[in-house]
Amino acid sequence: MADAERKVAFVTGASSGIGRAAAEAFIARGYATALVDRDEAAGLRLEAELRGSGDCIFIPCDVTDDESVRRAVATTVERYGRLDAAFNAAGIDGEHGKATADGSMENWSRVIAIDLTGVWSCMRYQIPQMLKSGGGSIVNCASVAGLVGAPFFSAYVAAKHGVVGLTKTAALEYARQGIRVNAVCPGMIDTPMSRAGMTPELAEALIAESAIGRLGEPEEVARAVVWLCDEAPGFLTGQAIAVDGAWTAR
Ligand SMILES: NC(=O)c1ccc[n+]([C@@H]2O[C@H](COP(=O)([O-])OP(=O)(O)OC[C@H]3O[C@@H](n4cnc5c(N)ncnc54)[C@H](O)[C@@H]3O)[C@@H](O)[C@H]2O)c1
Protein backbone atom coordinates (compact mmCIF):
# COMPACT_ATOMS: atom_id res chain seq x y z
CA MET A 1 0.00 0.00 0.00
CA ALA A 2 1.35 3.46 -0.88
CA ASP A 3 2.32 5.48 2.18
CA ALA A 4 -0.21 8.21 1.36
CA GLU A 5 -3.10 5.68 1.47
CA ARG A 6 -2.00 3.87 4.60
CA LYS A 7 -4.03 4.69 7.67
CA VAL A 8 -2.33 5.61 10.93
CA ALA A 9 -3.40 4.69 14.46
CA PHE A 10 -2.26 5.98 17.86
CA VAL A 11 -2.85 3.71 20.86
CA THR A 12 -2.12 4.65 24.48
CA GLY A 13 -1.68 1.97 27.10
CA ALA A 14 -0.30 -0.13 24.24
CA SER A 15 2.26 -2.02 26.35
CA SER A 16 -0.32 -4.22 28.07
CA GLY A 17 -3.82 -5.65 28.16
CA ILE A 18 -6.58 -4.03 26.12
CA GLY A 19 -4.31 -1.37 24.56
CA ARG A 20 -1.88 -4.03 23.43
CA ALA A 21 -4.64 -6.14 21.89
CA ALA A 22 -5.97 -3.07 20.06
CA ALA A 23 -2.50 -2.18 18.77
CA GLU A 24 -2.14 -5.70 17.42
CA ALA A 25 -5.58 -5.49 15.80
CA PHE A 26 -4.80 -2.14 14.13
CA ILE A 27 -1.54 -3.55 12.77
CA ALA A 28 -3.33 -6.67 11.50
CA ARG A 29 -5.73 -4.34 9.69
CA GLY A 30 -2.83 -2.60 7.93
CA TYR A 31 -2.59 0.54 10.05
CA ALA A 32 0.83 2.04 10.75
CA THR A 33 0.57 2.17 14.52
CA ALA A 34 2.12 4.29 17.27
CA LEU A 35 2.44 2.20 20.45
CA VAL A 36 2.28 4.75 23.25
CA ASP A 37 2.89 3.91 26.90
CA ARG A 38 4.86 4.97 29.95
CA ASP A 39 6.23 1.41 30.34
CA GLU A 40 9.24 1.70 28.09
CA ALA A 41 10.69 -1.79 28.58
CA ALA A 42 7.40 -3.52 27.73
CA GLY A 43 6.74 -1.08 24.88
CA LEU A 44 10.11 -1.70 23.23
CA ARG A 45 9.63 -5.46 23.59
CA LEU A 46 6.22 -5.16 21.96
CA GLU A 47 7.58 -3.02 19.12
CA ALA A 48 10.23 -5.67 18.41
CA GLU A 49 7.59 -8.41 18.54
CA LEU A 50 5.08 -6.69 16.26
CA ARG A 51 7.49 -5.26 13.71
CA GLY A 52 7.28 -8.50 11.72
CA SER A 53 3.50 -8.10 11.31
CA GLY A 54 3.44 -4.46 10.19
CA ASP A 55 4.74 -0.95 10.66
CA CYS A 56 4.80 0.26 14.26
CA ILE A 57 6.81 2.53 16.50
CA PHE A 58 6.97 2.61 20.29
CA ILE A 59 6.77 6.12 21.73
CA PRO A 60 7.36 6.51 25.48
CA CYS A 61 4.78 8.86 26.98
CA ASP A 62 3.17 9.55 30.33
CA VAL A 63 -0.38 10.72 29.61
CA THR A 64 -0.36 12.86 32.77
CA ASP A 65 2.40 14.98 31.21
CA ASP A 66 0.74 17.18 28.58
CA GLU A 67 4.04 18.00 26.88
CA SER A 68 4.86 14.30 26.63
CA VAL A 69 1.47 13.71 24.97
CA ARG A 70 2.05 16.61 22.56
CA ARG A 71 5.41 15.11 21.60
CA ALA A 72 3.97 11.62 21.14
CA VAL A 73 1.30 12.85 18.71
CA ALA A 74 3.85 15.04 16.89
CA THR A 75 6.29 12.11 16.60
CA THR A 76 3.54 9.92 15.14
CA VAL A 77 2.68 12.49 12.49
CA GLU A 78 6.37 13.18 11.70
CA ARG A 79 6.91 9.47 11.18
CA TYR A 80 3.71 8.51 9.36
CA GLY A 81 2.41 11.80 7.93
CA ARG A 82 -1.14 11.76 9.35
CA LEU A 83 -3.45 10.47 12.05
CA ASP A 84 -6.67 8.57 11.31
CA ALA A 85 -7.51 6.62 14.44
CA ALA A 86 -6.81 6.89 18.14
CA PHE A 87 -7.57 4.59 21.03
CA ASN A 88 -6.98 6.23 24.39
CA ALA A 89 -6.65 3.25 26.72
CA ALA A 90 -3.90 4.13 29.21
CA GLY A 91 -5.41 3.78 32.64
CA ILE A 92 -5.20 2.51 36.19
CA ASP A 93 -7.91 1.37 38.57
CA GLY A 94 -6.33 2.93 41.68
CA GLU A 95 -6.67 1.81 45.27
CA HIS A 96 -9.10 -0.99 46.06
CA GLY A 97 -11.69 -1.49 48.72
CA LYS A 98 -12.06 2.07 50.04
CA ALA A 99 -15.52 3.57 50.45
CA THR A 100 -16.00 7.14 49.22
CA ALA A 101 -15.28 8.75 52.60
CA ASP A 102 -12.17 6.65 53.18
CA GLY A 103 -10.25 7.12 49.92
CA SER A 104 -7.02 9.13 49.89
CA MET A 105 -6.56 12.45 48.09
CA GLU A 106 -3.44 10.98 46.50
CA ASN A 107 -5.43 8.14 44.92
CA TRP A 108 -8.17 10.50 43.77
CA SER A 109 -5.70 12.86 42.09
CA ARG A 110 -3.70 10.07 40.45
CA VAL A 111 -6.72 8.25 39.02
CA ILE A 112 -8.31 11.45 37.71
CA ALA A 113 -4.96 12.59 36.23
CA ILE A 114 -4.37 9.37 34.30
CA ASP A 115 -7.87 8.12 33.49
CA LEU A 116 -9.64 11.41 32.78
CA THR A 117 -7.22 14.30 32.26
CA GLY A 118 -4.94 11.97 30.28
CA VAL A 119 -7.75 11.24 27.82
CA TRP A 120 -8.50 14.95 27.40
CA SER A 121 -4.81 15.71 26.89
CA CYS A 122 -4.60 13.02 24.17
CA MET A 123 -7.70 14.31 22.37
CA ARG A 124 -6.50 17.89 22.42
CA TYR A 125 -3.48 16.95 20.28
CA GLN A 126 -5.13 14.19 18.23
CA ILE A 127 -8.09 16.29 17.04
CA PRO A 128 -6.06 19.05 15.30
CA GLN A 129 -4.07 16.40 13.40
CA MET A 130 -7.25 14.63 12.29
CA LEU A 131 -8.75 17.92 11.17
CA LYS A 132 -5.75 18.44 8.88
CA SER A 133 -6.61 15.31 6.91
CA GLY A 134 -10.38 15.82 6.88
CA GLY A 135 -11.39 13.66 9.83
CA GLY A 136 -10.79 10.53 11.81
CA SER A 137 -12.10 8.37 14.60
CA ILE A 138 -11.30 8.49 18.30
CA VAL A 139 -12.24 5.77 20.75
CA ASN A 140 -11.78 6.48 24.44
CA CYS A 141 -11.55 3.62 26.89
CA ALA A 142 -14.14 4.11 29.60
CA SER A 143 -15.55 1.12 31.50
CA VAL A 144 -18.83 -0.25 32.76
CA ALA A 145 -17.78 1.96 35.68
CA GLY A 146 -18.46 4.86 33.29
CA LEU A 147 -22.09 3.77 32.99
CA VAL A 148 -23.06 2.60 36.46
CA GLY A 149 -21.68 2.96 39.98
CA ALA A 150 -19.16 0.49 41.43
CA PRO A 151 -18.85 0.46 45.20
CA PHE A 152 -15.37 1.12 46.62
CA PHE A 153 -14.00 2.61 43.37
CA SER A 154 -15.25 6.19 43.56
CA ALA A 155 -12.26 7.85 41.86
CA TYR A 156 -12.27 5.31 39.04
CA VAL A 157 -16.04 5.58 38.58
CA ALA A 158 -15.87 9.39 38.56
CA ALA A 159 -13.01 9.35 36.02
CA LYS A 160 -14.75 6.88 33.72
CA HIS A 161 -18.10 8.73 33.87
CA GLY A 162 -16.01 11.81 32.99
CA VAL A 163 -14.56 10.01 29.97
CA VAL A 164 -18.07 9.24 28.74
CA GLY A 165 -19.10 12.91 29.13
CA LEU A 166 -15.95 14.11 27.41
CA THR A 167 -16.54 11.66 24.56
CA LYS A 168 -20.11 12.85 23.99
CA THR A 169 -19.06 16.50 24.10
CA ALA A 170 -16.18 16.11 21.63
CA ALA A 171 -18.49 14.09 19.33
CA LEU A 172 -20.97 16.99 19.29
CA GLU A 173 -18.23 19.54 18.65
CA TYR A 174 -16.49 17.78 15.75
CA ALA A 175 -19.27 15.77 14.04
CA ARG A 176 -19.51 18.22 11.13
CA GLN A 177 -15.76 18.15 10.65
CA GLY A 178 -15.56 14.41 10.06
CA ILE A 179 -14.31 13.28 13.44
CA ARG A 180 -16.27 10.56 15.21
CA VAL A 181 -15.70 10.16 18.92
CA ASN A 182 -16.96 7.12 20.81
CA ALA A 183 -16.15 5.29 24.01
CA VAL A 184 -15.92 1.59 24.71
CA CYS A 185 -17.03 0.46 28.13
CA PRO A 186 -15.44 -2.90 28.89
CA GLY A 187 -16.78 -5.17 31.58
CA MET A 188 -14.41 -7.50 33.41
CA ILE A 189 -11.63 -8.28 30.98
CA ASP A 190 -8.80 -10.70 31.64
CA THR A 191 -5.75 -8.37 31.76
CA PRO A 192 -2.85 -7.74 34.16
CA MET A 193 -4.91 -4.89 35.71
CA SER A 194 -7.93 -7.02 36.55
CA ARG A 195 -5.79 -9.98 37.64
CA ALA A 196 -3.88 -7.73 40.05
CA GLY A 197 -7.11 -6.47 41.56
CA MET A 198 -8.82 -9.82 42.09
CA THR A 199 -8.21 -12.81 44.31
CA PRO A 200 -9.16 -16.10 42.60
CA GLU A 201 -12.18 -16.24 44.96
CA LEU A 202 -13.36 -12.78 43.92
CA ALA A 203 -12.88 -13.63 40.24
CA GLU A 204 -14.92 -16.79 40.70
CA ALA A 205 -17.71 -14.92 42.49
CA LEU A 206 -17.88 -12.22 39.80
CA ILE A 207 -17.92 -14.79 37.02
CA ALA A 208 -20.70 -16.72 38.78
CA GLU A 209 -22.70 -13.50 39.08
CA SER A 210 -22.20 -12.55 35.41
CA ALA A 211 -24.72 -13.41 32.71
CA ILE A 212 -22.11 -14.77 30.34
CA GLY A 213 -20.21 -16.84 32.89
CA ARG A 214 -16.68 -15.78 32.00
CA LEU A 215 -14.29 -12.83 31.83
CA GLY A 216 -13.93 -11.01 28.52
CA GLU A 217 -10.76 -11.26 26.46
CA PRO A 218 -8.78 -8.11 25.56
CA GLU A 219 -9.11 -9.09 21.89
CA GLU A 220 -12.92 -8.80 22.17
CA VAL A 221 -12.62 -5.15 23.18
CA ALA A 222 -9.93 -4.61 20.53
CA ARG A 223 -12.24 -5.88 17.79
CA ALA A 224 -14.91 -3.38 18.84
CA VAL A 225 -12.35 -0.56 18.85
CA VAL A 226 -10.98 -1.31 15.39
CA TRP A 227 -14.51 -1.81 14.05
CA LEU A 228 -15.50 1.61 15.44
CA CYS A 229 -12.51 3.22 13.73
CA ASP A 230 -12.46 1.30 10.50
CA GLU A 231 -15.90 0.02 9.56
CA ALA A 232 -18.57 1.67 11.67
CA PRO A 233 -21.03 3.91 9.84
CA GLY A 234 -20.29 7.62 9.74
CA PHE A 235 -23.52 8.23 11.70
CA LEU A 236 -22.17 6.31 14.70
CA THR A 237 -20.66 8.90 16.99
CA GLY A 238 -21.05 10.14 20.55
CA GLN A 239 -21.78 6.67 21.91
CA ALA A 240 -20.54 4.75 24.94
CA ILE A 241 -20.64 1.12 23.86
CA ALA A 242 -20.51 -1.59 26.51
CA VAL A 243 -18.44 -4.66 25.69
CA ASP A 244 -19.42 -6.40 28.89
CA GLY A 245 -21.14 -9.77 28.36
CA ALA A 246 -24.44 -8.09 29.31
CA TRP A 247 -23.10 -6.92 32.72
CA THR A 248 -25.01 -3.61 32.45
CA ALA A 249 -28.07 -5.09 30.71
CA ARG A 250 -29.94 -5.80 33.94
N1 LIG B 1 -9.31 -4.97 32.58
C1 LIG B 1 -10.56 -4.63 32.79
O1 LIG B 1 -11.35 -5.43 33.33
C2 LIG B 1 -11.05 -3.26 32.39
C3 LIG B 1 -12.43 -3.02 32.48
C4 LIG B 1 -12.91 -1.78 32.10
C5 LIG B 1 -12.06 -0.80 31.63
N2 LIG B 1 -10.73 -1.06 31.57
C6 LIG B 1 -9.88 0.03 31.07
O2 LIG B 1 -9.10 -0.44 29.98
C7 LIG B 1 -7.89 0.31 29.92
C8 LIG B 1 -6.74 -0.66 29.83
O3 LIG B 1 -6.72 -1.46 31.00
P1 LIG B 1 -6.04 -2.90 31.07
O4 LIG B 1 -6.93 -3.76 31.84
O5 LIG B 1 -5.59 -3.30 29.71
O6 LIG B 1 -4.81 -2.55 32.02
P2 LIG B 1 -3.26 -2.88 31.95
O7 LIG B 1 -2.72 -2.52 33.29
O8 LIG B 1 -3.03 -4.25 31.41
O9 LIG B 1 -2.73 -1.82 30.87
C9 LIG B 1 -2.73 -0.45 31.12
C10 LIG B 1 -1.58 0.20 30.36
O10 LIG B 1 -1.66 1.61 30.60
C11 LIG B 1 -0.34 2.10 30.83
N3 LIG B 1 -0.40 3.32 31.62
C12 LIG B 1 -0.83 3.47 32.90
N4 LIG B 1 -0.66 4.73 33.28
C13 LIG B 1 -0.11 5.41 32.23
C14 LIG B 1 0.30 6.73 32.02
N5 LIG B 1 0.22 7.66 32.99
N6 LIG B 1 0.81 7.08 30.82
C15 LIG B 1 0.93 6.15 29.84
N7 LIG B 1 0.59 4.87 29.98
C16 LIG B 1 0.07 4.51 31.16
C17 LIG B 1 0.35 0.95 31.60
O11 LIG B 1 1.78 1.07 31.52
C18 LIG B 1 -0.20 -0.27 30.89
O12 LIG B 1 0.61 -0.64 29.79
C19 LIG B 1 -7.87 1.19 31.17
O13 LIG B 1 -8.28 2.50 30.80
C20 LIG B 1 -8.88 0.54 32.07
O14 LIG B 1 -9.45 1.44 32.98
C21 LIG B 1 -10.20 -2.25 31.93
The ligand as an SDF file (V2000), in Angstrom:
LIG
                    3D

 44 48  0  0  0  0  0  0  0  0999 V2000
   -9.3090   -4.9660   32.5750 N   0  0  0  0  0  0  0  0  0  0  0  0
  -10.5570   -4.6290   32.7910 C   0  0  0  0  0  0  0  0  0  0  0  0
  -11.3490   -5.4270   33.3320 O   0  0  0  0  0  0  0  0  0  0  0  0
  -11.0500   -3.2620   32.3900 C   0  0  0  0  0  0  0  0  0  0  0  0
  -12.4290   -3.0210   32.4760 C   0  0  0  0  0  0  0  0  0  0  0  0
  -12.9090   -1.7770   32.0960 C   0  0  0  0  0  0  0  0  0  0  0  0
  -12.0620   -0.7980   31.6280 C   0  0  0  0  0  0  0  0  0  0  0  0
  -10.7310   -1.0550   31.5690 N   0  0  0  0  0  0  0  0  0  0  0  0
   -9.8800    0.0350   31.0690 C   0  0  0  0  0  0  0  0  0  0  0  0
   -9.1000   -0.4430   29.9800 O   0  0  0  0  0  0  0  0  0  0  0  0
   -7.8890    0.3100   29.9160 C   0  0  0  0  0  0  0  0  0  0  0  0
   -6.7360   -0.6620   29.8280 C   0  0  0  0  0  0  0  0  0  0  0  0
   -6.7250   -1.4580   30.9980 O   0  0  0  0  0  0  0  0  0  0  0  0
   -6.0430   -2.9020   31.0660 P   0  0  0  0  0  0  0  0  0  0  0  0
   -6.9260   -3.7640   31.8450 O   0  0  0  0  0  0  0  0  0  0  0  0
   -5.5900   -3.2990   29.7150 O   0  0  0  0  0  0  0  0  0  0  0  0
   -4.8070   -2.5460   32.0250 O   0  0  0  0  0  0  0  0  0  0  0  0
   -3.2630   -2.8790   31.9540 P   0  0  0  0  0  0  0  0  0  0  0  0
   -2.7230   -2.5170   33.2890 O   0  0  0  0  0  0  0  0  0  0  0  0
   -3.0350   -4.2470   31.4120 O   0  0  0  0  0  0  0  0  0  0  0  0
   -2.7260   -1.8220   30.8690 O   0  0  0  0  0  0  0  0  0  0  0  0
   -2.7280   -0.4460   31.1170 C   0  0  0  0  0  0  0  0  0  0  0  0
   -1.5820    0.2040   30.3620 C   0  0  0  0  0  0  0  0  0  0  0  0
   -1.6610    1.6060   30.5980 O   0  0  0  0  0  0  0  0  0  0  0  0
   -0.3430    2.0960   30.8250 C   0  0  0  0  0  0  0  0  0  0  0  0
   -0.3960    3.3170   31.6220 N   0  0  0  0  0  0  0  0  0  0  0  0
   -0.8280    3.4670   32.8980 C   0  0  0  0  0  0  0  0  0  0  0  0
   -0.6580    4.7330   33.2830 N   0  0  0  0  0  0  0  0  0  0  0  0
   -0.1060    5.4070   32.2280 C   0  0  0  0  0  0  0  0  0  0  0  0
    0.3020    6.7350   32.0230 C   0  0  0  0  0  0  0  0  0  0  0  0
    0.2180    7.6570   32.9880 N   0  0  0  0  0  0  0  0  0  0  0  0
    0.8070    7.0820   30.8220 N   0  0  0  0  0  0  0  0  0  0  0  0
    0.9290    6.1500   29.8380 C   0  0  0  0  0  0  0  0  0  0  0  0
    0.5890    4.8740   29.9840 N   0  0  0  0  0  0  0  0  0  0  0  0
    0.0680    4.5090   31.1590 C   0  0  0  0  0  0  0  0  0  0  0  0
    0.3480    0.9530   31.5990 C   0  0  0  0  0  0  0  0  0  0  0  0
    1.7760    1.0700   31.5220 O   0  0  0  0  0  0  0  0  0  0  0  0
   -0.1980   -0.2720   30.8880 C   0  0  0  0  0  0  0  0  0  0  0  0
    0.6130   -0.6400   29.7930 O   0  0  0  0  0  0  0  0  0  0  0  0
   -7.8660    1.1940   31.1680 C   0  0  0  0  0  0  0  0  0  0  0  0
   -8.2790    2.4980   30.7990 O   0  0  0  0  0  0  0  0  0  0  0  0
   -8.8750    0.5400   32.0690 C   0  0  0  0  0  0  0  0  0  0  0  0
   -9.4490    1.4380   32.9780 O   0  0  0  0  0  0  0  0  0  0  0  0
  -10.2040   -2.2530   31.9270 C   0  0  0  0  0  0  0  0  0  0  0  0
  1  2  1  0
  2  3  2  0
  2  4  1  0
  4  5  1  0
  4 44  2  0
  5  6  2  0
  6  7  1  0
  7  8  2  0
  8  9  1  0
  8 44  1  0
  9 10  1  0
  9 42  1  0
 10 11  1  0
 11 12  1  0
 11 40  1  0
 12 13  1  0
 13 14  1  0
 14 15  2  0
 14 16  1  0
 14 17  1  0
 17 18  1  0
 18 19  2  0
 18 20  1  0
 18 21  1  0
 21 22  1  0
 22 23  1  0
 23 24  1  0
 23 38  1  0
 24 25  1  0
 25 26  1  0
 25 36  1  0
 26 27  1  0
 26 35  1  0
 27 28  2  0
 28 29  1  0
 29 30  1  0
 29 35  2  0
 30 31  1  0
 30 32  2  0
 32 33  1  0
 33 34  2  0
 34 35  1  0
 36 37  1  0
 36 38  1  0
 38 39  1  0
 40 41  1  0
 40 42  1  0
 42 43  1  0
M  CHG  2   8   1  16  -1
M  END
$$$$
